Amino acid sequence: MTHDSKLCRRPRALAVLVAVGVSLPGCAMTETTTTVRAQPQPFVQRLRLERPDLVPISGAWHQEALALVGQLAFSRACRTETIRRTKQVQVTDTHPNRRYATGAYITGAALSVLGLALVANAQGKNEHVTCGSGDEAPRAGNTCDSEAGAWRTLGFTTLGAGLGAILGGAIVQTRKSVVTSKDLPTQEEVLLAPEALSCGSPATLKDSTVAATLSSGGKWFGAVDSQGTVRIDLRGSSAERGTIAKLTFEAVAPGAAPLVAVGTPVGEVVLQPAHAESHVPAVARNGK
């Protein structure tokens, strides 16, 4: 056995180039794309007061013997508020990188052909086994091989790398996409109509209840009709001249909420003697 391996250097250098070639399709095997999808939700419209200090409803009251009669009306202190909400969903799609698969097929085919050519090239080469490098004596750990063996080893290695690249491309291409989604904070846009309008219709007050709380003690009630009229019978009360009756909502029909709530004031009346003529004007009313 000699130690002249000059003939083996060229195939070994080519082996390094082949290894580099295997890594050329070096883009990632998978790609990830992230998109944000907007899903408009049904818009919501509602009435709201122009200012928090305004009163949405008022009452005009008069006394008829031992009864208080009032006409309730909504004030023009509201605006239409439109709320548009958009739900946002972040969608992440992780899918096979088609460029990687294509590159792996091309590289694998090229390496396979090259590997076969290298194996074929080993035919007729020197089968004399050499060890070491140059004029140096062989040392422990030196690789010993013939020129023909080196070409065959390189050919089979290259062929294996080519087949492996083709298999890797096939595996990548058959992978299934993985799609995940995550809810993002909902966007909200509030639009306010430019002009003020009435806060409601008297018909929505039907079946609401108004209470008259007397300063002399006691509370009396009356139901609101579809015209917004309410009558409170005070018979049985100990009301005297100058007794103050404070009028507030005791119960509110669903159609009048949320602008009108239990406890909303709708007027104040100073009672007159019971024998007074009908339609005695109320001394005071809420006019905010």
C-alpha positions in Angstrom: 0.0 0.0 0.0 1.4 3.4 -0.9 0.5 6.7 0.6 0.1 8.9 -2.5 -3.6 10.1 -2.5 -3.4 12.9 -5.0 -5.8 11.0 -7.2 -8.4 10.9 -4.4 -8.3 14.6 -3.6 -10.4 15.6 -6.6 -13.4 13.3 -5.9 -13.3 14.3 -2.2 -13.4 18.0 -3.2 -16.3 17.2 -5.5 -18.1 15.5 -2.5 -18.0 18.8 -0.6 -19.5 20.5 -3.6 -22.3 17.9 -3.8 -23.0 18.4 -0.1 -23.4 22.1 -0.7 -25.6 21.3 -3.6 -28.0 19.3 -1.4 -28.6 22.3 0.7 -29.3 24.7 -2.2 -33.1 24.3 -2.0 -32.4 25.8 1.5 -35.6 27.8 1.8 -37.9 26.7 4.6 -40.1 23.6 4.0 -43.2 25.5 5.1 -44.5 29.0 4.7 -46.7 30.9 7.1 -49.1 33.7 6.0 -51.1 35.8 8.4 -54.2 37.8 7.4 -56.8 39.7 9.3 -60.3 39.2 8.2 -63.0 41.9 9.0 -66.5 40.6 9.7 -69.0 43.5 9.8 -71.7 42.9 12.5 -75.3 44.2 12.3 -75.3 47.8 13.3 -77.3 49.0 16.3 -79.3 52.2 16.4 -80.6 53.9 19.5 -81.6 57.3 20.9 -79.4 59.1 23.4 -79.7 62.4 25.1 -77.7 65.3 23.6 -76.3 66.0 27.1 -76.5 64.0 30.3 -78.2 67.0 32.2 -81.2 67.1 29.9 -84.6 65.5 30.7 -86.1 63.2 28.1 -89.7 63.6 29.2 -91.9 66.2 30.8 -95.5 66.4 32.1 -98.2 69.1 32.0 -100.5 68.7 35.0 -103.8 70.1 36.3 -106.1 69.2 39.2 -109.6 67.9 38.7 -111.3 67.9 42.1 -109.4 65.1 44.0 -107.5 63.9 40.9 -104.4 64.9 39.1 -104.4 64.7 35.3 -101.2 64.9 33.3 -100.2 64.9 29.7 -96.7 63.4 29.3 -94.6 64.3 26.3 -91.1 63.5 25.2 -88.7 66.4 24.7 -86.7 67.1 21.6 -83.4 66.5 23.4 -82.2 63.3 21.7 -80.1 62.2 18.8 -79.9 59.0 16.9 -76.8 57.1 17.7 -75.6 54.4 15.2 -73.0 51.9 16.5 -71.2 49.9 13.8 -69.1 47.0 15.1 -66.5 45.0 13.1 -65.3 41.7 14.4 -61.6 41.0 13.5 -60.2 37.5 13.2 -56.5 36.8 12.6 -56.0 33.8 10.4 -52.6 32.0 10.3 -52.1 29.5 7.5 -49.0 27.3 7.6 -48.7 25.3 4.4 -46.0 23.4 2.4 -43.5 25.6 0.5 -44.0 24.7 -3.1 -40.8 26.3 -4.1 -38.9 24.0 -1.7 -40.6 20.9 -3.1 -39.8 22.0 -6.7 -36.2 22.8 -5.8 -35.8 19.5 -4.0 -37.1 17.6 -7.1 -34.8 19.4 -9.5 -31.8 19.1 -7.2 -32.5 15.5 -6.4 -32.8 14.6 -10.1 -29.6 16.4 -10.9 -27.7 14.7 -8.0 -29.1 11.3 -9.0 -27.9 11.6 -12.5 -24.5 12.9 -11.3 -24.2 10.0 -8.8 -24.8 7.5 -11.6 -22.3 9.2 -13.8 -19.7 9.1 -10.9 -20.3 5.4 -10.3 -19.9 4.8 -14.0 -16.7 6.9 -14.0 -15.2 4.6 -11.5 -15.0 1.9 -14.2 -11.4 1.6 -15.4 -9.9 3.7 -12.6 -6.9 2.5 -10.6 -7.9 0.0 -7.9 -4.6 0.4 -6.1 -5.3 1.4 -2.5 -3.3 4.4 -1.1 -3.2 5.9 2.4 -1.9 9.2 3.8 -1.2 12.4 2.0 1.7 13.4 -0.2 5.1 12.0 0.9 4.0 11.6 4.5 4.0 8.2 6.0 0.5 6.7 6.8 -0.8 7.6 10.2 -3.5 6.3 12.5 -6.8 7.6 11.3 -5.8 8.0 7.7 -8.4 7.0 5.1 -7.2 4.3 2.7 -8.9 3.9 -0.6 -8.3 3.4 -4.3 -9.1 6.0 -6.9 -11.9 3.8 -8.3 -13.3 3.2 -4.8 -13.3 7.0 -4.1 -15.3 7.6 -7.3 -17.7 4.8 -6.4 -18.2 6.1 -2.8 -18.8 9.6 -4.1 -21.2 8.3 -6.8 -23.3 6.3 -4.3 -23.2 9.2 -1.8 -24.4 11.6 -4.5 -27.1 9.2 -5.7 -28.3 8.7 -2.1 -28.4 12.5 -1.6 -30.4 12.9 -4.8 -33.0 10.2 -3.9 -33.2 11.7 -0.4 -33.9 15.2 -1.9 -36.6 13.8 -4.1 -38.2 11.9 -1.2 -38.0 15.1 1.0 -39.7 17.1 -1.8 -42.5 14.5 -2.0 -43.0 14.5 1.8 -43.2 18.3 1.9 -45.6 18.5 -1.0 -48.0 16.0 0.7 -48.2 17.9 3.9 -51.6 19.4 4.8 -52.0 23.0 5.6 -52.7 24.0 9.2 -55.0 26.9 9.6 -55.6 28.6 13.0 -57.6 31.6 13.9 -57.6 34.1 16.8 -60.2 36.8 17.7 -58.8 40.3 17.8 -60.5 43.2 19.7 -63.7 44.3 18.0 -63.6 47.7 16.3 -66.4 50.0 17.1 -67.5 53.2 15.3 -70.1 55.5 16.8 -72.0 57.9 14.5 -74.3 60.6 15.9 -77.0 62.2 13.8 -76.5 66.0 13.4 -80.1 67.1 14.3 -82.0 66.7 17.6 -85.3 64.9 17.6 -88.0 63.8 20.0 -86.8 61.2 22.5 -89.8 58.9 21.8 -93.5 58.5 21.2 -96.2 58.8 23.9 -97.6 55.4 22.8 -94.4 53.7 24.1 -95.4 54.9 27.6 -98.7 52.9 27.6 -99.0 50.7 30.8 -96.3 52.7 32.6 -97.2 53.8 36.1 -96.7 57.3 37.5 -96.7 57.9 41.3 -97.8 61.0 43.1 -95.9 61.3 46.4 -97.6 63.8 48.7 -95.7 66.0 51.1 -98.4 65.2 53.7 -97.6 61.5 53.4 -98.7 58.7 51.1 -98.3 57.7 47.5 -101.0 57.3 44.8 -100.7 55.8 41.4 -102.1 56.2 37.9 -101.5 54.3 34.6 -100.5 56.0 31.4 -102.6 55.4 28.3 -101.5 55.2 24.6 -101.9 59.0 24.3 -99.5 59.7 27.1 -102.3 60.8 29.4 -102.3 59.7 33.1 -105.0 60.2 35.8 -104.1 59.8 39.5 -107.1 59.6 41.9 -106.2 61.2 45.3 -109.4 60.2 47.1 -108.7 58.9 50.6 -105.6 61.2 50.9 -105.2 63.7 53.7 -104.1 66.4 51.2 -104.8 70.0 52.2 -104.3 73.2 50.5 -100.6 73.7 49.7 -99.7 70.0 49.8 -97.0 69.3 47.3 -97.4 66.3 45.0 -94.2 65.1 43.3 -94.8 63.0 40.2 -92.3 60.3 39.3 -92.3 57.0 37.3 -93.1 54.0 39.4 -92.9 51.5 36.6 -91.8 51.9 33.0 -93.1 50.0 29.9 -90.2 48.2 28.0 -90.7 50.4 25.0 -89.8 53.6 26.9 -86.6 52.3 28.3 -83.7 53.0 28.7 -84.2 56.8 28.4 -87.1 56.7 30.9 -86.3 54.9 34.2 -88.1 54.2 37.4 -87.8 57.4 39.5 -87.6 59.8 36.5 -89.4 63.0 37.6 -92.3 64.3 35.4 -93.6 67.2 37.4 -94.6 68.8 40.7 -98.0 70.1 41.7 -99.2 72.3 44.6 -102.7 71.0 45.4 -105.7 73.3 45.6 -108.8 72.9 47.8 -110.9 69.9 46.8 -114.0 72.0 46.0 -112.0 74.1 43.5 -113.2 74.2 39.9 -111.9 71.5 37.5 -108.8 72.2 35.5 -107.0 74.1 38.2 -103.6 74.9 36.8 -100.6 73.2 38.4 -98.5 75.7 40.3 -95.3 74.0 39.1 -94.1 71.5 36.5 -90.8 70.1 35.4 -89.6 72.3 32.5 -85.9 71.3 32.4 
